[in-house]
Amino acid sequence: MVSVRSVTVDAPGGVLAITEGPRPEPGYGQVRLAVEASGICHSDVALVGGHLPGLAFPLTPGHEIAGRIDAVGEGVQGWAAGDRVAVGWYGGHCTSCDACRRGDFVHCANGQITGVSYPGGYSDSVIVPATALARIPEGMSAEQAAPMACAGVTTYGALRSSKARPGDRVAVLGLGGLGHLGVQFAAKMGFDTVVIARGQEKAELAVALGARHYIDATAGDVAGHLRALGGARVVLATASSAPAMTETLEGLTPNGELIVLGFSPEPLNIPAFPLIVQARTVRGYPAGPAADIEDTMAFAHLTGVRAMTETLPLTEAAKGYERMMANEARFRVVLTM
């Protein structure tokens, strides 16, 4: 019997601990991955803390997975042992519900979430549905591919689906795990890129990542600074602060949109008047399905967008999680096996 290591959490709010167990075998429509890298995402807090409905403990978190297929279950077509693949938050779809019949796989009524519906990537080996697989481009490392499966696809997909077109002004609120990728994607997509973050010390990094303008949110009147630049067609809100998101609203151009990516425990306090008179919109954007993850990795590889990562071995998962929680990571912690 081959044994594998996994990081498990026994109860809501529990500690991350290394356990060992038998290597799982894929069932119908599934493949087994030998995990090479697994990112630590802030969304893992919802699992570790037991905040999502239907969680069963003990569980193994991790929804930014990159590795190689080492076993293929019955009924799987188009994939073979040795293929390099990534898996994100989106963990597979049913193919038969109304959303799937319309090709909207990320909103599948029976959709699976990696780490929730089945054990996640903080492990040497995982079993995933073949529908969740995204092919990694040749030449992209596992350490780079893993964050693209969640943070990457979320920021790239949101920008790609936005109202902004090349030459339009796009502001990225926040310069963390999501934001540092959003800035790079925005610049490479041809947007006049603005970064809004706290503290003047982040300006140099923002410019290095591709921003043409920097707004220090601690200097007051963020919306006024945006209007002085001509307004933003899109604000990509990656910071987990409802008040910070609201502050950008009146810096949008007419018909501009605020795209909410950051999780905030506070509700958004959005006044109706500036929405109505300027025809502005506020919307969210979920992590994308496998095809979108492939597009994200292909674009990143083509244009040189790179996640800034810190790598730690699987045995130091608890340390990496603590660094993420303390906002000390710059900017994505990736576990390697």
C-alpha positions as CSV (number, residue, x, y, z in Angstrom):
1,M,0.0,0.0,0.0
2,V,1.3,3.5,-1.0
3,S,0.7,6.1,1.7
4,V,0.5,9.8,1.1
5,R,0.8,12.9,3.4
6,S,-2.1,15.4,3.8
7,V,-2.7,18.4,5.9
8,T,-5.9,18.0,7.8
9,V,-8.1,20.2,10.1
10,D,-10.0,18.1,12.6
11,A,-12.6,20.7,13.6
12,P,-13.7,24.3,12.8
13,G,-10.9,26.6,13.7
14,G,-8.6,23.7,14.4
15,V,-4.9,23.5,13.6
16,L,-3.4,22.3,10.4
17,A,-1.6,19.0,11.0
18,I,0.2,16.5,8.8
19,T,-1.5,13.1,8.6
20,E,-0.8,10.0,6.5
21,G,-3.2,7.6,4.8
22,P,-3.5,5.3,1.8
23,R,-3.2,6.8,-1.6
24,P,-6.7,7.1,-3.1
25,E,-7.8,5.6,-6.4
26,P,-9.9,7.5,-9.0
27,G,-13.4,6.5,-9.7
28,Y,-15.5,6.9,-12.8
29,G,-14.9,10.3,-14.5
30,Q,-12.0,11.1,-12.1
31,V,-8.3,11.3,-12.3
32,R,-5.6,11.2,-9.6
33,L,-3.0,13.9,-9.4
34,A,0.5,13.8,-8.0
35,V,0.5,17.3,-6.5
36,E,3.6,19.4,-7.1
37,A,2.4,22.7,-5.8
38,S,-0.7,24.0,-3.9
39,G,-1.3,27.7,-3.1
40,I,-2.6,29.0,0.2
41,C,-5.5,31.3,-0.5
42,H,-7.4,33.6,1.9
43,S,-10.6,31.8,0.9
44,D,-9.2,28.8,2.7
45,V,-10.2,30.6,5.9
46,A,-13.8,29.7,5.1
47,L,-12.9,26.0,5.2
48,V,-10.5,26.0,8.1
49,G,-12.9,28.2,10.1
50,G,-15.9,26.0,9.2
51,H,-17.8,29.0,7.7
52,L,-19.3,27.2,4.7
53,P,-22.4,25.1,4.9
54,G,-22.1,21.4,4.5
55,L,-18.5,21.1,5.5
56,A,-17.4,17.7,6.9
57,F,-14.5,17.5,9.2
58,P,-11.7,16.4,9.2
59,L,-11.0,18.1,5.9
60,T,-8.0,19.0,3.7
61,P,-8.0,22.5,2.3
62,G,-6.3,23.7,-0.9
63,H,-7.9,24.9,-4.2
64,E,-4.8,26.2,-6.1
65,I,-3.4,22.9,-7.3
66,A,-0.8,22.1,-9.9
67,G,0.6,18.7,-10.6
68,R,0.6,15.7,-13.0
69,I,-2.0,13.0,-13.7
70,D,-0.7,9.7,-12.4
71,A,-3.9,7.6,-12.8
72,V,-7.0,7.9,-14.9
73,G,-10.4,6.5,-13.9
74,E,-13.0,4.9,-16.2
75,G,-14.9,7.1,-18.6
76,V,-12.3,9.8,-18.8
77,Q,-11.4,11.0,-22.3
78,G,-8.8,13.4,-23.5
79,W,-6.5,13.1,-20.5
80,A,-3.6,10.7,-19.8
81,A,-1.0,9.9,-17.2
82,G,1.8,12.4,-17.3
83,D,-0.4,15.4,-18.3
84,R,0.4,18.6,-16.4
85,V,-2.8,20.1,-15.0
86,A,-4.1,22.8,-12.6
87,V,-7.3,22.8,-10.5
88,G,-8.9,25.8,-8.9
89,W,-11.8,26.7,-6.6
90,Y,-14.2,25.5,-9.3
91,G,-14.0,21.8,-8.8
92,G,-16.2,20.3,-11.6
93,H,-19.7,20.4,-13.0
94,C,-22.5,18.0,-13.6
95,T,-23.1,18.7,-17.4
96,S,-26.9,18.3,-17.0
97,C,-28.4,21.2,-15.0
98,D,-29.8,24.3,-16.7
99,A,-26.6,26.3,-16.2
100,C,-24.4,23.5,-17.6
101,R,-26.7,23.1,-20.6
102,R,-26.0,26.8,-21.3
103,G,-22.3,26.4,-20.9
104,D,-22.2,28.3,-17.6
105,F,-20.3,25.7,-15.8
106,V,-19.1,27.9,-12.9
107,H,-22.7,28.3,-11.8
108,C,-23.6,24.6,-12.0
109,A,-26.5,23.8,-9.7
110,N,-24.5,20.7,-8.6
111,G,-21.1,22.2,-8.9
112,Q,-18.2,21.0,-6.8
113,I,-15.7,23.1,-4.8
114,T,-12.2,21.8,-4.4
115,G,-11.4,21.2,-0.8
116,V,-15.1,21.3,0.1
117,S,-16.7,18.6,-2.1
118,Y,-13.6,16.5,-1.9
119,P,-10.2,16.7,-0.2
120,G,-8.0,19.6,-1.5
121,G,-4.5,20.2,-2.6
122,Y,-2.6,20.4,0.7
123,S,-1.6,16.8,0.0
124,D,0.8,14.6,-2.0
125,S,-2.1,13.2,-4.0
126,V,-5.7,14.2,-4.8
127,I,-8.7,12.8,-6.7
128,V,-10.5,15.3,-8.9
129,P,-13.3,15.2,-11.6
130,A,-11.9,15.4,-15.1
131,T,-14.2,18.3,-15.7
132,A,-12.1,20.4,-13.3
133,L,-8.8,20.0,-15.2
134,A,-6.9,22.8,-16.9
135,R,-3.9,22.1,-19.0
136,I,-0.7,23.9,-17.9
137,P,1.3,25.6,-20.7
138,E,4.6,24.1,-21.6
139,G,7.3,26.0,-19.7
140,M,5.2,27.3,-16.9
141,S,6.3,26.0,-13.5
142,A,3.9,24.3,-11.0
143,E,4.7,27.1,-8.5
144,Q,3.4,29.6,-11.0
145,A,0.5,27.6,-12.3
146,A,-1.1,27.0,-8.9
147,P,-1.9,30.6,-8.0
148,M,-3.3,31.2,-11.5
149,A,-6.0,28.6,-10.9
150,C,-7.7,30.9,-8.4
151,A,-6.2,34.3,-7.9
152,G,-5.1,34.5,-11.5
153,V,-8.4,33.4,-13.1
154,T,-10.4,35.6,-10.8
155,T,-8.6,38.8,-11.7
156,Y,-8.0,38.0,-15.4
157,G,-11.5,36.8,-15.9
158,A,-13.1,39.8,-14.2
159,L,-11.1,42.2,-16.3
160,R,-11.8,40.2,-19.5
161,S,-15.5,40.3,-18.8
162,S,-15.6,44.0,-17.8
163,K,-16.7,47.0,-19.8
164,A,-13.2,48.2,-20.1
165,R,-11.4,48.2,-23.5
166,P,-7.7,48.8,-24.3
167,G,-6.9,52.4,-23.5
168,D,-9.6,52.7,-20.9
169,R,-8.6,53.6,-17.3
170,V,-8.8,50.7,-14.9
171,A,-8.2,51.1,-11.1
172,V,-7.1,48.2,-9.0
173,L,-8.0,48.6,-5.3
174,G,-5.6,46.7,-3.2
175,L,-2.1,45.4,-3.8
176,G,-2.1,42.0,-2.2
177,G,-2.5,38.4,-3.3
178,L,-5.2,39.3,-5.9
179,G,-4.2,42.9,-6.5
180,H,-0.6,42.3,-7.6
181,L,-1.9,40.0,-10.3
182,G,-4.8,42.3,-11.2
183,V,-2.3,45.2,-11.8
184,Q,-0.2,43.0,-14.1
185,F,-3.1,41.7,-16.1
186,A,-4.6,45.2,-16.5
187,A,-1.4,46.6,-17.8
188,K,-0.8,43.8,-20.2
189,M,-4.3,44.0,-21.5
190,G,-3.7,47.6,-22.5
191,F,-5.5,49.5,-19.8
192,D,-4.3,52.8,-18.3
193,T,-3.8,51.2,-14.9
194,V,-4.2,52.9,-11.6
195,V,-3.4,51.3,-8.2
196,I,-5.2,52.4,-5.0
197,A,-3.5,51.1,-1.8
198,R,-2.7,52.3,1.7
199,G,0.7,54.0,2.1
200,Q,3.0,55.8,-0.2
201,E,5.6,53.0,0.2
202,K,3.6,50.8,-2.2
203,A,3.9,53.2,-5.1
204,E,7.2,51.8,-6.4
205,L,6.0,48.3,-6.5
206,A,2.8,49.4,-8.2
207,V,4.7,51.1,-11.0
208,A,7.1,48.1,-11.3
209,L,4.1,45.8,-11.9
210,G,2.8,48.1,-14.7
211,A,0.7,50.8,-13.1
212,R,0.9,54.3,-14.6
213,H,-0.7,56.0,-11.6
214,Y,-0.8,55.5,-7.8
215,I,-3.3,56.7,-5.3
216,D,-2.5,56.6,-1.6
217,A,-5.8,55.7,0.0
218,T,-4.6,57.3,3.3
219,A,-4.2,60.7,1.7
220,G,-8.0,61.2,1.5
221,D,-10.7,61.5,-1.2
222,V,-9.9,58.5,-3.4
223,A,-12.8,59.2,-5.7
224,G,-11.6,62.8,-6.2
225,H,-8.1,61.5,-7.2
226,L,-9.7,59.2,-9.7
227,R,-11.8,62.0,-11.1
228,A,-8.7,64.2,-11.4
229,L,-7.2,61.5,-13.7
230,G,-10.4,61.5,-15.8
231,G,-12.3,58.8,-13.8
232,A,-12.1,55.0,-14.0
233,R,-14.1,52.9,-16.4
234,V,-13.6,50.0,-14.0
235,V,-12.5,49.6,-10.4
236,L,-11.3,46.1,-9.7
237,A,-11.8,45.8,-5.9
238,T,-9.5,43.2,-4.6
239,A,-9.1,44.6,-1.0
240,S,-11.3,43.0,1.6
241,S,-12.7,46.3,2.9
242,A,-16.3,47.4,2.2
243,P,-15.7,51.1,3.1
244,A,-12.6,51.2,0.7
245,M,-14.8,49.8,-2.1
246,T,-17.5,52.3,-1.5
247,E,-15.0,55.2,-1.5
248,T,-14.2,54.5,-5.1
249,L,-17.8,54.6,-6.4
250,E,-17.9,58.3,-7.4
251,G,-14.5,58.0,-9.1
252,L,-16.1,55.9,-11.8
253,T,-17.0,57.3,-15.2
254,P,-20.6,57.3,-16.4
255,N,-21.5,53.7,-17.2
256,G,-18.5,52.6,-15.1
257,E,-18.5,49.5,-13.0
258,L,-17.2,48.4,-9.6
259,I,-16.2,44.7,-9.7
260,V,-16.1,43.2,-6.2
261,L,-13.5,40.4,-5.7
262,G,-12.5,40.9,-2.1
263,F,-14.5,39.2,0.6
264,S,-15.6,41.7,3.3
265,P,-17.5,40.8,6.5
266,E,-19.2,44.2,6.2
267,P,-22.1,45.0,3.8
268,L,-21.4,47.4,1.0
269,N,-23.0,50.8,1.8
270,I,-23.8,51.8,-1.7
271,P,-25.9,55.0,-2.2
272,A,-28.5,54.8,-5.0
273,F,-28.2,58.3,-6.4
274,P,-24.6,58.1,-7.9
275,L,-25.6,54.7,-9.4
276,I,-28.7,56.0,-11.0
277,V,-27.6,59.4,-12.4
278,Q,-24.3,58.0,-13.8
279,A,-25.7,54.6,-14.8
280,R,-22.9,52.9,-12.8
281,T,-23.0,49.2,-11.8
282,V,-21.7,47.1,-9.0
283,R,-21.2,43.4,-9.5
284,G,-19.2,40.4,-8.3
285,Y,-17.1,37.9,-10.2
286,P,-16.5,34.3,-9.3
287,A,-13.4,32.2,-10.0
288,G,-13.8,30.7,-13.5
289,P,-14.1,27.2,-14.8
290,A,-11.4,25.0,-16.2
291,A,-11.4,26.6,-19.7
292,D,-11.0,30.1,-18.1
293,I,-8.1,28.8,-16.0
294,E,-6.4,27.6,-19.2
295,D,-6.9,31.0,-20.8
296,T,-5.5,32.7,-17.8
297,M,-2.4,30.6,-17.7
298,A,-1.9,31.0,-21.5
299,F,-2.2,34.8,-21.3
300,A,0.1,35.0,-18.2
301,H,2.7,32.8,-19.9
302,L,2.5,34.7,-23.2
303,T,2.8,38.2,-21.6
304,G,5.1,37.5,-18.6
305,V,2.5,38.0,-15.8
306,R,3.9,36.3,-12.7
307,A,2.7,35.6,-9.3
308,M,5.0,36.8,-6.5
309,T,5.3,33.7,-4.4
310,E,6.9,32.3,-1.3
311,T,7.4,28.6,-1.3
312,L,7.3,26.3,1.7
313,P,7.3,22.5,2.0
314,L,4.0,20.8,2.8
315,T,5.3,20.1,6.3
316,E,5.2,23.8,7.0
317,A,1.6,24.4,5.8
318,A,0.6,25.8,9.2
319,K,3.4,28.4,9.1
320,G,2.4,29.4,5.6
321,Y,-1.2,29.7,6.6
322,E,-0.2,31.9,9.6
323,R,1.8,34.1,7.3
324,M,-1.2,34.5,5.0
325,M,-3.5,35.3,7.9
326,A,-1.0,37.9,9.3
327,N,-0.7,39.6,5.9
328,E,3.0,38.9,6.0
329,A,3.2,36.9,2.7
330,R,4.4,38.7,-0.4
331,F,2.1,37.8,-2.0
332,R,1.1,34.1,-2.4
333,V,2.4,31.2,-0.3
334,V,2.8,28.1,-2.3
335,L,3.3,24.6,-0.7
336,T,5.6,22.3,-2.6
337,M,5.6,18.5,-2.2
